[in-house]
Each structure stands twice: as structure tokens, then as C-alpha cells.
Amino acid sequence: KRNGVGELILDSNGNNRIENYQRYVPDPNAETLIAILLIILGAAIVLGLQWYGKHQKKTV
């Protein structure tokens, strides 16, 4: 996007601004927070199982 003089319009990070583009950040409501917590819980379960499996092989 360009201003009236023809210079590129930059965003707060100094990058070119794209016309008709809006950044979307979801509202921090209960559904969003539950989804984020479930993702973190799932990752923790996977990492915990990998750690447990690694230590089981060493003791057997």
C-alpha cells in the first residue's frame, strides 16, 4: 500500500503494509482458553510418555 506521495506505508515492525489484510487475534473467552489448555495438556502427555519410555528401557 502506498500513501499519497507514492511511498510505501510501513507497519509498526517496519514491514510493507498489505492492503485489505487484517490481523486476527481470537478473543480470550472460555472456549479459546480451554482449547489452548488442552493443546498444552496433550503436548505434556506426549512428552511425559516419551520420557517415561526412555527411562523404562534403561532400567529393564
C-alpha positions, 0 to 999 in steps of 0.5 A: 500500500502506498500513501499519497506521495507514492511511498510505501506505508510501513507497519509498526515492525517496519514491514510493507503494509498489505492492503485489505489484510487484517490481523486476527487475534481470537478473543480470550473467552472460555472456549479459546482458553480451554482449547489452548489448555488442552493443546498444552495438556496433550503436548505434556502427555506426549512428552511425559510418555516419551520420557517415561519410555526412555527411562523404562528401557534403561532400567529393564 
